[in-house]
Amino acid sequence: MPASKRIVITGATGQIGRVLSRRLIEAGDEVVVLSRDPGRARETVPGAADYIAWEPAEDGPWAAAVDGADAVVGLAGAPFFRKWKSREEFERVGTGGRVLANRGLVDAMRTAAVRPRVFVSASAVGYYGFRDSDEVVTEATPAGTDSWAQGTISWETEALRAEELGVRTVLVRTGIVFSPGEGMAANMVEGYRHGFGPIVLPGSQWVPWIHVDDEAGLFAFALGDERVRGGFNASAPEPVRFAEFARAMGRAVGKRVWLRVPGRFMRFGLGDVADSVLHNRRMVPRKALDLGYEFRFRTIDEALADLFGPA
């Protein structure tokens, strides 16, 4: 790819998209933001080359932005860590929205006179299913069979249609992203700062975490390295059990962690999404490590101290 690339991004105003967009703009790339609210996107992601109104379920002028672009990044989707009204709402908005977003982008690639070289699409650790297991999960691990896995597979299936068009396609299977303003750790940190941060029992469940800077770094790595194709795990090299995550949060904010909370109480705040905390997978980024990606934050203490420790 050229040194300076034209990159079309959906979901640029989200948790990962903001950091990735800033990184690409600072590197000299020409970032084009597709957004349902271009005005808000202009304020949230300053410095992009263009901000274009986008509705993935509909054809429109936005599709012209894909024609001639060097790369497309698909990050659009409702935040995962929120209390959904029902499982049906999650499947319709959370899963269905991502399916439509990928479908619209690939359809635009199909009609483009000059197709992008690469499509990097957000996926999730949920691809491997949520269950209690100490098995190390790599990109070679088969997909899960539960409803979470099936939903994630549906996103990936739509994205993989780009491969049929000759577009290198990467499916970034993201773990739990730690960032200062949103996501699991940010939602819980105030409890730890006030001495009421819990170990969610049993405490032995795995947390496949990643610092948002490394998450953006892996997306950028996937854009630039032609060896990256297919499933690509985005998590730190050293996943931890929840009890260790909680103790590390305590160390970061200078508080002792003493509270134990039965796992079923997580459902009051997160509903079915609690499964991603209670029954997650021991995922490792095997491809990234083998290809030489250097993580800025390899350990949970480094990450949490950077995000939530004393200034």
C-alpha positions in Angstrom: 0.0 0.0 0.0 1.2 3.6 -0.5 2.9 5.4 2.3 -0.1 7.7 2.7 -3.4 5.8 2.4 -7.0 6.8 1.8 -8.9 4.9 4.5 -12.7 4.8 4.9 -13.8 4.2 8.5 -17.2 3.4 10.0 -17.6 3.6 13.7 -14.9 6.3 13.9 -16.7 8.0 16.9 -16.7 4.9 19.0 -14.4 3.6 21.7 -11.9 2.1 19.3 -12.6 4.3 16.3 -11.6 7.6 18.0 -8.2 6.3 18.9 -7.6 4.5 15.6 -8.7 7.5 13.6 -6.4 9.9 15.5 -3.5 7.5 15.0 -4.0 7.2 11.3 -4.5 11.0 10.8 -1.3 11.7 12.8 0.5 9.2 10.6 -0.5 11.2 7.5 -3.3 9.0 6.2 -6.3 10.5 4.5 -9.2 9.3 6.7 -12.8 9.5 5.4 -15.4 9.1 8.1 -18.8 7.5 7.3 -21.3 8.4 10.0 -25.0 8.7 10.7 -24.2 12.1 12.2 -21.4 13.7 10.2 -21.6 16.9 12.3 -21.0 15.1 15.5 -18.2 13.0 13.8 -16.5 16.3 12.8 -16.4 17.4 16.4 -15.4 14.0 17.8 -12.8 13.0 15.1 -11.1 16.3 14.1 -8.7 16.3 11.2 -10.3 13.8 8.9 -10.3 14.4 5.1 -14.1 14.2 4.8 -17.3 13.4 6.8 -20.0 11.7 4.8 -23.6 10.8 5.8 -24.0 7.0 5.9 -26.9 4.6 6.3 -25.6 1.1 5.8 -29.0 -0.4 4.9 -29.5 2.0 2.0 -27.6 2.8 -1.2 -26.4 6.4 -1.4 -23.7 8.8 -2.3 -21.6 7.4 0.6 -20.8 4.4 -1.5 -18.6 6.5 -3.8 -16.2 7.0 -1.0 -15.3 3.3 -1.1 -14.5 3.5 -4.8 -10.7 4.1 -5.0 -10.0 3.9 -1.3 -6.9 2.0 -0.3 -8.7 0.4 2.7 -12.0 0.2 4.6 -12.3 -0.3 8.3 -15.6 -1.5 9.7 -16.1 -0.6 13.4 -19.8 0.5 13.4 -22.0 -1.1 16.0 -23.9 -0.4 19.3 -21.7 -0.6 22.4 -21.6 -4.1 23.8 -21.3 -3.3 27.5 -24.7 -1.9 28.2 -28.0 -3.2 29.7 -30.0 -4.4 26.7 -33.8 -4.4 27.2 -34.0 -8.0 26.0 -32.1 -10.7 24.1 -34.2 -9.8 21.1 -33.1 -6.2 21.2 -29.5 -7.3 21.3 -29.9 -9.6 18.3 -31.8 -7.0 16.3 -29.7 -3.9 17.2 -26.3 -5.3 18.3 -25.9 -8.3 16.0 -28.3 -7.2 13.2 -26.8 -3.7 13.0 -23.3 -5.1 12.5 -24.5 -7.6 9.8 -26.2 -4.7 7.9 -23.1 -2.5 8.3 -20.8 -5.2 6.8 -23.3 -6.0 4.1 -23.5 -2.4 3.0 -19.8 -1.9 2.9 -19.1 -5.1 0.9 -21.9 -4.2 -1.5 -20.2 -0.9 -2.1 -16.9 -2.7 -2.8 -18.7 -4.9 -5.3 -19.9 -1.9 -7.4 -16.7 0.1 -7.0 -14.6 0.6 -10.2 -11.4 0.4 -8.0 -11.8 -1.8 -5.0 -9.9 -1.3 -1.8 -6.9 -3.5 -1.1 -8.0 -4.5 2.4 -11.1 -4.6 4.6 -10.5 -4.8 8.3 -13.7 -5.7 10.1 -14.4 -5.7 13.8 -15.4 -9.1 15.3 -15.2 -10.3 18.9 -14.0 -13.0 21.3 -17.6 -14.2 21.3 -16.8 -16.0 18.0 -15.2 -18.7 20.2 -18.3 -18.9 22.4 -18.6 -18.2 26.1 -18.0 -21.1 28.4 -15.9 -22.1 31.4 -12.7 -23.5 30.1 -8.9 -23.0 30.7 -8.2 -23.9 27.1 -5.9 -21.4 25.4 -7.8 -19.9 22.5 -5.9 -18.9 19.3 -7.0 -18.2 15.8 -6.9 -21.9 15.1 -9.6 -22.6 17.6 -12.9 -23.5 16.0 -15.9 -21.3 16.4 -18.2 -21.8 19.4 -21.7 -23.3 19.1 -23.7 -21.0 21.5 -25.9 -18.1 20.5 -23.1 -15.6 21.1 -20.8 -17.4 18.7 -23.5 -17.8 16.1 -24.2 -14.0 16.2 -20.5 -13.2 15.8 -20.2 -15.7 12.9 -23.0 -13.8 11.1 -21.0 -10.6 11.2 -17.9 -12.4 9.9 -19.8 -14.2 7.2 -21.0 -10.8 5.7 -17.4 -9.4 6.0 -15.9 -12.4 4.3 -17.9 -11.7 1.1 -15.2 -9.1 0.4 -12.7 -12.0 0.0 -14.7 -13.2 -3.0 -14.0 -9.8 -4.6 -10.3 -10.1 -4.1 -10.1 -7.8 -1.1 -7.8 -9.0 1.7 -10.2 -9.3 4.7 -9.2 -9.3 8.3 -11.6 -10.2 11.2 -10.3 -8.6 14.4 -11.7 -10.7 17.2 -11.5 -8.3 20.1 -11.5 -9.1 23.7 -12.5 -6.7 26.5 -11.1 -3.3 25.6 -9.8 -1.2 28.5 -10.1 2.6 27.9 -10.5 5.6 30.2 -14.0 6.7 29.2 -16.1 3.6 28.4 -16.2 -0.2 28.5 -16.0 -2.7 31.3 -13.1 -1.3 33.3 -14.2 2.3 33.0 -17.7 1.4 34.2 -16.3 -0.3 37.2 -13.4 1.9 38.2 -15.3 4.3 40.5 -16.4 1.3 42.7 -12.7 0.4 43.2 -11.7 4.0 43.9 -14.3 4.1 46.7 -13.2 0.7 48.1 -16.2 -1.2 46.9 -14.8 -2.8 43.7 -15.7 -6.5 43.7 -14.2 -9.8 42.8 -17.1 -11.3 40.8 -17.3 -14.9 41.8 -16.1 -17.4 41.1 -13.1 -15.2 40.3 -11.5 -17.9 38.2 -13.2 -16.8 34.9 -10.9 -15.4 32.3 -10.6 -11.8 31.2 -9.2 -11.5 27.6 -8.3 -7.8 28.0 -6.5 -5.3 25.8 -5.5 -1.7 26.3 -7.3 0.6 23.7 -3.9 1.8 22.4 -2.9 -1.7 21.5 -6.4 -2.4 20.1 -5.9 0.6 17.7 -2.3 -0.6 17.1 -3.5 -4.0 16.0 -6.0 -2.5 13.5 -3.3 -0.3 12.1 -1.0 -3.4 11.9 -3.6 -5.4 10.1 -4.1 -2.5 7.6 -0.4 -2.3 6.7 0.8 -5.9 6.8 -0.4 -8.1 3.9 0.4 -11.3 5.9 -2.6 -10.6 8.1 -5.7 -12.3 6.8 -8.8 -13.9 8.3 -9.3 -14.2 12.0 -7.0 -12.0 14.1 -7.2 -12.1 17.9 -7.0 -8.7 19.6 -6.1 -9.2 23.2 -3.1 -8.8 25.4 -0.6 -11.7 25.5 -1.3 -12.3 29.2 -5.0 -12.8 29.9 -5.9 -12.9 33.6 -8.6 -14.4 35.8 -11.2 -12.0 37.1 -9.8 -12.1 40.6 -6.4 -10.9 39.4 -8.1 -8.2 37.3 -9.9 -6.9 40.4 -6.7 -6.9 42.5 -4.9 -5.1 39.7 -7.7 -2.5 39.7 -7.2 -2.1 43.4 -3.5 -1.6 43.0 -4.0 1.0 40.2 -6.3 3.2 42.4 -4.6 2.4 45.7 -7.4 0.5 47.4 -7.7 -2.9 49.0 -10.1 -5.3 47.2 -12.2 -7.2 49.7 -15.7 -7.4 48.4 -16.9 -10.7 46.8 -20.1 -10.6 44.7 -21.9 -13.6 43.4 -21.8 -13.8 39.6 -25.6 -13.8 39.3 -25.6 -10.1 40.5 -23.8 -9.1 37.3 -27.1 -9.8 35.5 -28.8 -7.0 37.3 -26.5 -4.5 35.6 -25.7 -6.2 32.3 -28.4 -8.8 31.6 -27.3 -11.5 29.2 -24.1 -9.5 28.5 -22.9 -10.7 31.9 -22.0 -14.0 30.2 -19.1 -12.2 28.6 -17.7 -11.5 32.1 -18.7 -14.8 33.8 -17.9 -17.3 31.1 -15.2 -15.7 28.9 -12.3 -17.4 27.1 -8.6 -17.5 27.6 -7.8 -15.9 24.3 -4.2 -15.0 23.2 -3.1 -13.1 20.1 -1.1 -15.8 18.5 -1.0 -14.3 14.9 0.0 -10.9 16.2 2.8 -12.3 18.3 4.1 -14.6 15.5 4.1 -11.7 13.0 6.1 -9.4 15.3 3.5 -7.0 16.7 5.0 -5.3 19.8 2.5 -4.7 22.6 2.8 -1.5 24.5 0.9 -3.0 27.4 1.6 -6.7 28.0 0.5 -6.9 31.6 -2.7 -6.0 33.4 -0.8 -3.8 35.9 0.8 -1.7 33.2 -2.5 -1.2 31.4 -4.6 -0.2 34.4 -1.9 2.0 35.9 -1.8 3.9 32.6 -5.5 4.3 32.4 -6.6 4.8 36.0 -3.6 5.3 38.1 -2.4 8.6 39.6 -1.7 11.3 37.0 
